[in-house]
């Protein structure tokens, strides 16, 4: 069944993209939080 194969591929693709997106958001948040903390420390210090 080619349709089932296509569906499976689509699911794999969606899963992969979701994982990638999560990683991207995590790194972005970490960077932002880090720079914000550094800025706050510099201001208070």
C-alpha atoms as a printed R data frame, in Angstrom:
   type eleno elety resid chain resno      x      y      z
1  ATOM     1    CA   UNK     A     1  0.000  0.000  0.000
2  ATOM     2    CA   UNK     A     2  1.796  3.177 -1.174
3  ATOM     3    CA   UNK     A     3 -0.683  5.356  0.712
4  ATOM     4    CA   UNK     A     4  0.237  3.769  4.041
5  ATOM     5    CA   UNK     A     5  3.923  4.199  3.218
6  ATOM     6    CA   UNK     A     6  3.313  7.871  2.456
7  ATOM     7    CA   UNK     A     7  1.426  8.328  5.707
8  ATOM     8    CA   UNK     A     8  4.238  6.702  7.669
9  ATOM     9    CA   UNK     A     9  6.782  8.971  6.010
10 ATOM    10    CA   UNK     A    10  4.624 11.989  6.772
11 ATOM    11    CA   UNK     A    11  4.390 10.993 10.435
12 ATOM    12    CA   UNK     A    12  8.150 10.540 10.598
13 ATOM    13    CA   UNK     A    13  8.653 13.933  8.990
14 ATOM    14    CA   UNK     A    14  6.251 15.649 11.402
15 ATOM    15    CA   UNK     A    15  7.924 13.977 14.376
16 ATOM    16    CA   UNK     A    16 11.360 15.035 13.124
17 ATOM    17    CA   UNK     A    17 10.275 18.635 12.530
18 ATOM    18    CA   UNK     A    18  8.653 18.805 15.967
19 ATOM    19    CA   UNK     A    19 11.815 17.536 17.623
20 ATOM    20    CA   UNK     A    20 13.915 20.052 15.681
21 ATOM    21    CA   UNK     A    21 11.529 22.889 16.559
22 ATOM    22    CA   UNK     A    22 11.609 21.964 20.262
23 ATOM    23    CA   UNK     A    23 15.406 21.957 20.250
24 ATOM    24    CA   UNK     A    24 15.459 25.322 18.475
25 ATOM    25    CA   UNK     A    25 13.075 26.893 20.987
26 ATOM    26    CA   UNK     A    26 14.989 25.440 23.922
27 ATOM    27    CA   UNK     A    27 18.325 26.817 22.720
28 ATOM    28    CA   UNK     A    28 16.726 30.169 21.872
29 ATOM    29    CA   UNK     A    29 15.126 30.421 25.314
30 ATOM    30    CA   UNK     A    30 18.357 29.418 27.013
31 ATOM    31    CA   UNK     A    31 20.303 32.070 25.090
32 ATOM    32    CA   UNK     A    32 17.734 34.761 25.814
33 ATOM    33    CA   UNK     A    33 17.539 33.895 29.511
34 ATOM    34    CA   UNK     A    34 21.326 33.845 29.744
35 ATOM    35    CA   UNK     A    35 21.756 37.237 28.088
36 ATOM    36    CA   UNK     A    36 18.927 38.675 30.177
37 ATOM    37    CA   UNK     A    37 20.505 37.386 33.370
38 ATOM    38    CA   UNK     A    38 23.892 38.751 32.336
39 ATOM    39    CA   UNK     A    39 22.381 42.142 31.560
40 ATOM    40    CA   UNK     A    40 20.569 42.181 34.895
41 ATOM    41    CA   UNK     A    41 23.735 41.234 36.757
42 ATOM    42    CA   UNK     A    42 25.710 43.922 34.947
43 ATOM    43    CA   UNK     A    43 23.078 46.542 35.797
44 ATOM    44    CA   UNK     A    44 22.874 45.607 39.463
45 ATOM    45    CA   UNK     A    45 26.617 45.053 39.771
